[in-house]
Amino acid sequence: MPSEKSQSFESHARYLPMFHFVASPITLLYFVYATVQAVKTPDRAHIVGAIWAFGIVAAVFASRVMAITVQNRVIRLEMRLRLKEVLPPGLAARIRELTVRQLIALRFAGDAEMPALVERVLKGEFATPKEIKRAVKDWQPDHLRA
């Protein structure tokens, strides 16, 4: 069940314990161990072990990248629909000019501040998504991120 704690720019980052603190470190450590063994004793078993360990690390990270990619596509769709509802027609016509990263950052803004913030983004006032998030005044939490 998602946490219902309040969020802000400072507290919105999320860690997935099974990925960040279990799967990633264990597979990375095993890859390092297997690679060291393959270098110390370069026989077929150790080399194959290092290759398998690399494959497991790659699979763990690929699964995370795939989940984030799908999440970003959903956020893009959600934000385009939301912006069509809250932006004035002239600004709504420019929604496709926003990058996925900009849309992802904008999702934390409240509806009332969205038009002005989108206008600033389209004018190029922000160099990074982090700057967009910092500009949000009415932070809308997102507890359902992967």
mmCIF file of the C-alpha atoms, coordinates in Angstrom:
data_MODEL
# 
_entry.id   MODEL 
# 
loop_
_atom_site.group_PDB 
_atom_site.id 
_atom_site.type_symbol 
_atom_site.label_atom_id 
_atom_site.label_alt_id 
_atom_site.label_comp_id 
_atom_site.label_asym_id 
_atom_site.label_entity_id 
_atom_site.label_seq_id 
_atom_site.pdbx_PDB_ins_code 
_atom_site.Cartn_x 
_atom_site.Cartn_y 
_atom_site.Cartn_z 
_atom_site.occupancy 
_atom_site.B_iso_or_equiv 
_atom_site.pdbx_formal_charge 
_atom_site.auth_seq_id 
_atom_site.auth_comp_id 
_atom_site.auth_asym_id 
_atom_site.auth_atom_id 
_atom_site.pdbx_PDB_model_num 
ATOM 1   C CA . MET A 1 1   ? 0.000  0.000   0.000   1.00 0.00 ? 1   MET A CA 1 
ATOM 2   C CA . PRO A 1 2   ? 1.454  3.391   -0.923  1.00 0.00 ? 2   PRO A CA 1 
ATOM 3   C CA . SER A 1 3   ? 2.598  5.692   1.783   1.00 0.00 ? 3   SER A CA 1 
ATOM 4   C CA . GLU A 1 4   ? 0.305  8.658   2.329   1.00 0.00 ? 4   GLU A CA 1 
ATOM 5   C CA . LYS A 1 5   ? 3.028  10.868  3.811   1.00 0.00 ? 5   LYS A CA 1 
ATOM 6   C CA . SER A 1 6   ? 3.261  14.367  2.416   1.00 0.00 ? 6   SER A CA 1 
ATOM 7   C CA . GLN A 1 7   ? 5.771  14.985  -0.330  1.00 0.00 ? 7   GLN A CA 1 
ATOM 8   C CA . SER A 1 8   ? 7.835  17.941  -1.387  1.00 0.00 ? 8   SER A CA 1 
ATOM 9   C CA . PHE A 1 9   ? 10.740 18.502  -3.740  1.00 0.00 ? 9   PHE A CA 1 
ATOM 10  C CA . GLU A 1 10  ? 13.093 17.473  -0.953  1.00 0.00 ? 10  GLU A CA 1 
ATOM 11  C CA . SER A 1 11  ? 11.247 14.253  -0.093  1.00 0.00 ? 11  SER A CA 1 
ATOM 12  C CA . HIS A 1 12  ? 9.801  12.994  -3.380  1.00 0.00 ? 12  HIS A CA 1 
ATOM 13  C CA . ALA A 1 13  ? 12.638 10.629  -4.348  1.00 0.00 ? 13  ALA A CA 1 
ATOM 14  C CA . ARG A 1 14  ? 11.670 7.013   -3.874  1.00 0.00 ? 14  ARG A CA 1 
ATOM 15  C CA . TYR A 1 15  ? 13.732 3.921   -3.289  1.00 0.00 ? 15  TYR A CA 1 
ATOM 16  C CA . LEU A 1 16  ? 12.467 0.433   -3.972  1.00 0.00 ? 16  LEU A CA 1 
ATOM 17  C CA . PRO A 1 17  ? 14.168 -1.612  -1.253  1.00 0.00 ? 17  PRO A CA 1 
ATOM 18  C CA . MET A 1 18  ? 14.105 -4.901  -3.203  1.00 0.00 ? 18  MET A CA 1 
ATOM 19  C CA . PHE A 1 19  ? 15.842 -3.248  -6.174  1.00 0.00 ? 19  PHE A CA 1 
ATOM 20  C CA . HIS A 1 20  ? 18.048 -0.599  -4.564  1.00 0.00 ? 20  HIS A CA 1 
ATOM 21  C CA . PHE A 1 21  ? 19.151 -2.443  -1.419  1.00 0.00 ? 21  PHE A CA 1 
ATOM 22  C CA . VAL A 1 22  ? 18.868 -6.148  -2.292  1.00 0.00 ? 22  VAL A CA 1 
ATOM 23  C CA . ALA A 1 23  ? 18.960 -7.129  -5.985  1.00 0.00 ? 23  ALA A CA 1 
ATOM 24  C CA . SER A 1 24  ? 21.359 -4.444  -7.247  1.00 0.00 ? 24  SER A CA 1 
ATOM 25  C CA . PRO A 1 25  ? 24.041 -4.719  -4.567  1.00 0.00 ? 25  PRO A CA 1 
ATOM 26  C CA . ILE A 1 26  ? 23.955 -8.511  -4.431  1.00 0.00 ? 26  ILE A CA 1 
ATOM 27  C CA . THR A 1 27  ? 24.219 -8.970  -8.185  1.00 0.00 ? 27  THR A CA 1 
ATOM 28  C CA . LEU A 1 28  ? 26.900 -6.301  -8.503  1.00 0.00 ? 28  LEU A CA 1 
ATOM 29  C CA . LEU A 1 29  ? 28.949 -7.848  -5.687  1.00 0.00 ? 29  LEU A CA 1 
ATOM 30  C CA . TYR A 1 30  ? 28.608 -11.285 -7.240  1.00 0.00 ? 30  TYR A CA 1 
ATOM 31  C CA . PHE A 1 31  ? 29.707 -9.927  -10.628 1.00 0.00 ? 31  PHE A CA 1 
ATOM 32  C CA . VAL A 1 32  ? 32.786 -8.328  -9.042  1.00 0.00 ? 32  VAL A CA 1 
ATOM 33  C CA . TYR A 1 33  ? 33.555 -11.567 -7.173  1.00 0.00 ? 33  TYR A CA 1 
ATOM 34  C CA . ALA A 1 34  ? 33.099 -13.709 -10.302 1.00 0.00 ? 34  ALA A CA 1 
ATOM 35  C CA . THR A 1 35  ? 35.242 -11.350 -12.378 1.00 0.00 ? 35  THR A CA 1 
ATOM 36  C CA . VAL A 1 36  ? 38.045 -11.384 -9.780  1.00 0.00 ? 36  VAL A CA 1 
ATOM 37  C CA . GLN A 1 37  ? 37.917 -15.187 -9.734  1.00 0.00 ? 37  GLN A CA 1 
ATOM 38  C CA . ALA A 1 38  ? 38.056 -15.303 -13.540 1.00 0.00 ? 38  ALA A CA 1 
ATOM 39  C CA . VAL A 1 39  ? 41.099 -13.007 -13.572 1.00 0.00 ? 39  VAL A CA 1 
ATOM 40  C CA . LYS A 1 40  ? 42.900 -14.915 -10.785 1.00 0.00 ? 40  LYS A CA 1 
ATOM 41  C CA . THR A 1 41  ? 42.107 -18.330 -12.242 1.00 0.00 ? 41  THR A CA 1 
ATOM 42  C CA . PRO A 1 42  ? 41.242 -17.918 -15.916 1.00 0.00 ? 42  PRO A CA 1 
ATOM 43  C CA . ASP A 1 43  ? 39.738 -21.334 -16.508 1.00 0.00 ? 43  ASP A CA 1 
ATOM 44  C CA . ARG A 1 44  ? 36.521 -22.093 -18.364 1.00 0.00 ? 44  ARG A CA 1 
ATOM 45  C CA . ALA A 1 45  ? 34.350 -22.387 -15.228 1.00 0.00 ? 45  ALA A CA 1 
ATOM 46  C CA . HIS A 1 46  ? 35.385 -19.029 -13.797 1.00 0.00 ? 46  HIS A CA 1 
ATOM 47  C CA . ILE A 1 47  ? 35.079 -17.218 -17.129 1.00 0.00 ? 47  ILE A CA 1 
ATOM 48  C CA . VAL A 1 48  ? 31.617 -18.688 -17.728 1.00 0.00 ? 48  VAL A CA 1 
ATOM 49  C CA . GLY A 1 49  ? 30.691 -17.740 -14.150 1.00 0.00 ? 49  GLY A CA 1 
ATOM 50  C CA . ALA A 1 50  ? 31.748 -14.120 -14.755 1.00 0.00 ? 50  ALA A CA 1 
ATOM 51  C CA . ILE A 1 51  ? 29.763 -14.014 -17.998 1.00 0.00 ? 51  ILE A CA 1 
ATOM 52  C CA . TRP A 1 52  ? 26.671 -15.402 -16.234 1.00 0.00 ? 52  TRP A CA 1 
ATOM 53  C CA . ALA A 1 53  ? 27.099 -12.880 -13.419 1.00 0.00 ? 53  ALA A CA 1 
ATOM 54  C CA . PHE A 1 54  ? 27.262 -10.058 -15.962 1.00 0.00 ? 54  PHE A CA 1 
ATOM 55  C CA . GLY A 1 55  ? 24.104 -11.385 -17.614 1.00 0.00 ? 55  GLY A CA 1 
ATOM 56  C CA . ILE A 1 56  ? 22.274 -11.399 -14.283 1.00 0.00 ? 56  ILE A CA 1 
ATOM 57  C CA . VAL A 1 57  ? 23.374 -7.816  -13.513 1.00 0.00 ? 57  VAL A CA 1 
ATOM 58  C CA . ALA A 1 58  ? 22.277 -6.742  -16.990 1.00 0.00 ? 58  ALA A CA 1 
ATOM 59  C CA . ALA A 1 59  ? 18.879 -8.433  -16.527 1.00 0.00 ? 59  ALA A CA 1 
ATOM 60  C CA . VAL A 1 60  ? 18.301 -6.783  -13.136 1.00 0.00 ? 60  VAL A CA 1 
ATOM 61  C CA . PHE A 1 61  ? 19.087 -3.330  -14.511 1.00 0.00 ? 61  PHE A CA 1 
ATOM 62  C CA . ALA A 1 62  ? 17.172 -3.934  -17.759 1.00 0.00 ? 62  ALA A CA 1 
ATOM 63  C CA . SER A 1 63  ? 14.081 -4.833  -15.735 1.00 0.00 ? 63  SER A CA 1 
ATOM 64  C CA . ARG A 1 64  ? 14.341 -1.530  -13.874 1.00 0.00 ? 64  ARG A CA 1 
ATOM 65  C CA . VAL A 1 65  ? 14.827 0.437   -17.099 1.00 0.00 ? 65  VAL A CA 1 
ATOM 66  C CA . MET A 1 66  ? 11.794 -1.264  -18.651 1.00 0.00 ? 66  MET A CA 1 
ATOM 67  C CA . ALA A 1 67  ? 9.615  -0.463  -15.631 1.00 0.00 ? 67  ALA A CA 1 
ATOM 68  C CA . ILE A 1 68  ? 10.709 3.187   -15.656 1.00 0.00 ? 68  ILE A CA 1 
ATOM 69  C CA . THR A 1 69  ? 10.137 3.428   -19.425 1.00 0.00 ? 69  THR A CA 1 
ATOM 70  C CA . VAL A 1 70  ? 6.569  2.164   -19.087 1.00 0.00 ? 70  VAL A CA 1 
ATOM 71  C CA . GLN A 1 71  ? 5.989  4.465   -16.121 1.00 0.00 ? 71  GLN A CA 1 
ATOM 72  C CA . ASN A 1 72  ? 7.249  7.447   -18.131 1.00 0.00 ? 72  ASN A CA 1 
ATOM 73  C CA . ARG A 1 73  ? 4.934  6.605   -21.033 1.00 0.00 ? 73  ARG A CA 1 
ATOM 74  C CA . VAL A 1 74  ? 1.972  6.480   -18.658 1.00 0.00 ? 74  VAL A CA 1 
ATOM 75  C CA . ILE A 1 75  ? 2.997  9.799   -17.081 1.00 0.00 ? 75  ILE A CA 1 
ATOM 76  C CA . ARG A 1 76  ? 3.321  11.349  -20.558 1.00 0.00 ? 76  ARG A CA 1 
ATOM 77  C CA . LEU A 1 77  ? -0.203 10.230  -21.474 1.00 0.00 ? 77  LEU A CA 1 
ATOM 78  C CA . GLU A 1 78  ? -1.640 11.266  -18.113 1.00 0.00 ? 78  GLU A CA 1 
ATOM 79  C CA . MET A 1 79  ? -0.019 14.700  -18.305 1.00 0.00 ? 79  MET A CA 1 
ATOM 80  C CA . ARG A 1 80  ? -1.109 15.353  -21.884 1.00 0.00 ? 80  ARG A CA 1 
ATOM 81  C CA . LEU A 1 81  ? -4.706 14.571  -20.897 1.00 0.00 ? 81  LEU A CA 1 
ATOM 82  C CA . ARG A 1 82  ? -4.451 16.671  -17.743 1.00 0.00 ? 82  ARG A CA 1 
ATOM 83  C CA . LEU A 1 83  ? -2.907 19.613  -19.589 1.00 0.00 ? 83  LEU A CA 1 
ATOM 84  C CA . LYS A 1 84  ? -5.692 19.556  -22.194 1.00 0.00 ? 84  LYS A CA 1 
ATOM 85  C CA . GLU A 1 85  ? -8.124 20.087  -19.317 1.00 0.00 ? 85  GLU A CA 1 
ATOM 86  C CA . VAL A 1 86  ? -6.275 22.791  -17.371 1.00 0.00 ? 86  VAL A CA 1 
ATOM 87  C CA . LEU A 1 87  ? -4.497 24.872  -20.023 1.00 0.00 ? 87  LEU A CA 1 
ATOM 88  C CA . PRO A 1 88  ? -6.116 27.637  -22.061 1.00 0.00 ? 88  PRO A CA 1 
ATOM 89  C CA . PRO A 1 89  ? -6.590 26.672  -25.748 1.00 0.00 ? 89  PRO A CA 1 
ATOM 90  C CA . GLY A 1 90  ? -3.543 28.583  -27.045 1.00 0.00 ? 90  GLY A CA 1 
ATOM 91  C CA . LEU A 1 91  ? -1.240 26.887  -24.581 1.00 0.00 ? 91  LEU A CA 1 
ATOM 92  C CA . ALA A 1 92  ? -2.942 23.492  -24.907 1.00 0.00 ? 92  ALA A CA 1 
ATOM 93  C CA . ALA A 1 93  ? -2.099 23.545  -28.620 1.00 0.00 ? 93  ALA A CA 1 
ATOM 94  C CA . ARG A 1 94  ? 1.603  23.499  -27.642 1.00 0.00 ? 94  ARG A CA 1 
ATOM 95  C CA . ILE A 1 95  ? 1.515  20.463  -25.326 1.00 0.00 ? 95  ILE A CA 1 
ATOM 96  C CA . ARG A 1 96  ? 3.494  18.306  -27.774 1.00 0.00 ? 96  ARG A CA 1 
ATOM 97  C CA . GLU A 1 97  ? 6.402  20.771  -27.559 1.00 0.00 ? 97  GLU A CA 1 
ATOM 98  C CA . LEU A 1 98  ? 7.024  19.595  -23.984 1.00 0.00 ? 98  LEU A CA 1 
ATOM 99  C CA . THR A 1 99  ? 9.548  16.809  -23.602 1.00 0.00 ? 99  THR A CA 1 
ATOM 100 C CA . VAL A 1 100 ? 8.812  13.691  -21.605 1.00 0.00 ? 100 VAL A CA 1 
ATOM 101 C CA . ARG A 1 101 ? 11.245 14.836  -18.905 1.00 0.00 ? 101 ARG A CA 1 
ATOM 102 C CA . GLN A 1 102 ? 9.477  18.195  -18.665 1.00 0.00 ? 102 GLN A CA 1 
ATOM 103 C CA . LEU A 1 103 ? 6.072  16.493  -18.427 1.00 0.00 ? 103 LEU A CA 1 
ATOM 104 C CA . ILE A 1 104 ? 7.374  14.203  -15.698 1.00 0.00 ? 104 ILE A CA 1 
ATOM 105 C CA . ALA A 1 105 ? 8.599  17.207  -13.700 1.00 0.00 ? 105 ALA A CA 1 
ATOM 106 C CA . LEU A 1 106 ? 5.373  19.148  -14.262 1.00 0.00 ? 106 LEU A CA 1 
ATOM 107 C CA . ARG A 1 107 ? 3.185  16.370  -12.877 1.00 0.00 ? 107 ARG A CA 1 
ATOM 108 C CA . PHE A 1 108 ? 3.887  17.537  -9.335  1.00 0.00 ? 108 PHE A CA 1 
ATOM 109 C CA . ALA A 1 109 ? 2.338  20.987  -9.942  1.00 0.00 ? 109 ALA A CA 1 
ATOM 110 C CA . GLY A 1 110 ? -1.220 21.810  -8.909  1.00 0.00 ? 110 GLY A CA 1 
ATOM 111 C CA . ASP A 1 111 ? -3.786 22.645  -11.580 1.00 0.00 ? 111 ASP A CA 1 
ATOM 112 C CA . ALA A 1 112 ? -3.981 26.318  -10.611 1.00 0.00 ? 112 ALA A CA 1 
ATOM 113 C CA . GLU A 1 113 ? -0.279 26.964  -11.154 1.00 0.00 ? 113 GLU A CA 1 
ATOM 114 C CA . MET A 1 114 ? 0.052  24.703  -14.207 1.00 0.00 ? 114 MET A CA 1 
ATOM 115 C CA . PRO A 1 115 ? -0.659 27.268  -16.992 1.00 0.00 ? 115 PRO A CA 1 
ATOM 116 C CA . ALA A 1 116 ? 1.946  29.747  -15.771 1.00 0.00 ? 116 ALA A CA 1 
ATOM 117 C CA . LEU A 1 117 ? 4.488  26.993  -15.164 1.00 0.00 ? 117 LEU A CA 1 
ATOM 118 C CA . VAL A 1 118 ? 3.957  25.449  -18.620 1.00 0.00 ? 118 VAL A CA 1 
ATOM 119 C CA . GLU A 1 119 ? 4.361  28.864  -20.204 1.00 0.00 ? 119 GLU A CA 1 
ATOM 120 C CA . ARG A 1 120 ? 7.664  29.340  -18.377 1.00 0.00 ? 120 ARG A CA 1 
ATOM 121 C CA . VAL A 1 121 ? 8.836  25.879  -19.469 1.00 0.00 ? 121 VAL A CA 1 
ATOM 122 C CA . LEU A 1 122 ? 7.957  26.588  -23.099 1.00 0.00 ? 122 LEU A CA 1 
ATOM 123 C CA . LYS A 1 123 ? 9.846  29.911  -22.919 1.00 0.00 ? 123 LYS A CA 1 
ATOM 124 C CA . GLY A 1 124 ? 12.943 27.967  -21.880 1.00 0.00 ? 124 GLY A CA 1 
ATOM 125 C CA . GLU A 1 125 ? 13.249 29.393  -18.360 1.00 0.00 ? 125 GLU A CA 1 
ATOM 126 C CA . PHE A 1 126 ? 14.283 26.022  -16.915 1.00 0.00 ? 126 PHE A CA 1 
ATOM 127 C CA . ALA A 1 127 ? 17.388 24.134  -17.975 1.00 0.00 ? 127 ALA A CA 1 
ATOM 128 C CA . THR A 1 128 ? 16.556 20.919  -16.139 1.00 0.00 ? 128 THR A CA 1 
ATOM 129 C CA . PRO A 1 129 ? 13.547 19.003  -14.810 1.00 0.00 ? 129 PRO A CA 1 
ATOM 130 C CA . LYS A 1 130 ? 14.935 19.576  -11.315 1.00 0.00 ? 130 LYS A CA 1 
ATOM 131 C CA . GLU A 1 131 ? 14.531 23.338  -11.818 1.00 0.00 ? 131 GLU A CA 1 
ATOM 132 C CA . ILE A 1 132 ? 10.907 22.814  -12.890 1.00 0.00 ? 132 ILE A CA 1 
ATOM 133 C CA . LYS A 1 133 ? 10.224 20.780  -9.751  1.00 0.00 ? 133 LYS A CA 1 
ATOM 134 C CA . ARG A 1 134 ? 11.848 23.458  -7.585  1.00 0.00 ? 134 ARG A CA 1 
ATOM 135 C CA . ALA A 1 135 ? 9.492  26.050  -9.098  1.00 0.00 ? 135 ALA A CA 1 
ATOM 136 C CA . VAL A 1 136 ? 6.379  24.100  -8.066  1.00 0.00 ? 136 VAL A CA 1 
ATOM 137 C CA . LYS A 1 137 ? 4.534  25.862  -5.243  1.00 0.00 ? 137 LYS A CA 1 
ATOM 138 C CA . ASP A 1 138 ? 1.493  23.574  -4.786  1.00 0.00 ? 138 ASP A CA 1 
ATOM 139 C CA . TRP A 1 139 ? 3.196  20.171  -4.680  1.00 0.00 ? 139 TRP A CA 1 
ATOM 140 C CA . GLN A 1 140 ? 0.939  17.267  -5.663  1.00 0.00 ? 140 GLN A CA 1 
ATOM 141 C CA . PRO A 1 141 ? 2.345  14.015  -4.300  1.00 0.00 ? 141 PRO A CA 1 
ATOM 142 C CA . ASP A 1 142 ? 2.790  10.932  -6.464  1.00 0.00 ? 142 ASP A CA 1 
ATOM 143 C CA . HIS A 1 143 ? 2.721  7.834   -4.243  1.00 0.00 ? 143 HIS A CA 1 
ATOM 144 C CA . LEU A 1 144 ? 2.239  5.328   -7.074  1.00 0.00 ? 144 LEU A CA 1 
ATOM 145 C CA . ARG A 1 145 ? 5.637  5.544   -8.766  1.00 0.00 ? 145 ARG A CA 1 
ATOM 146 C CA . ALA A 1 146 ? 7.563  2.397   -9.564  1.00 0.00 ? 146 ALA A CA 1 
# 
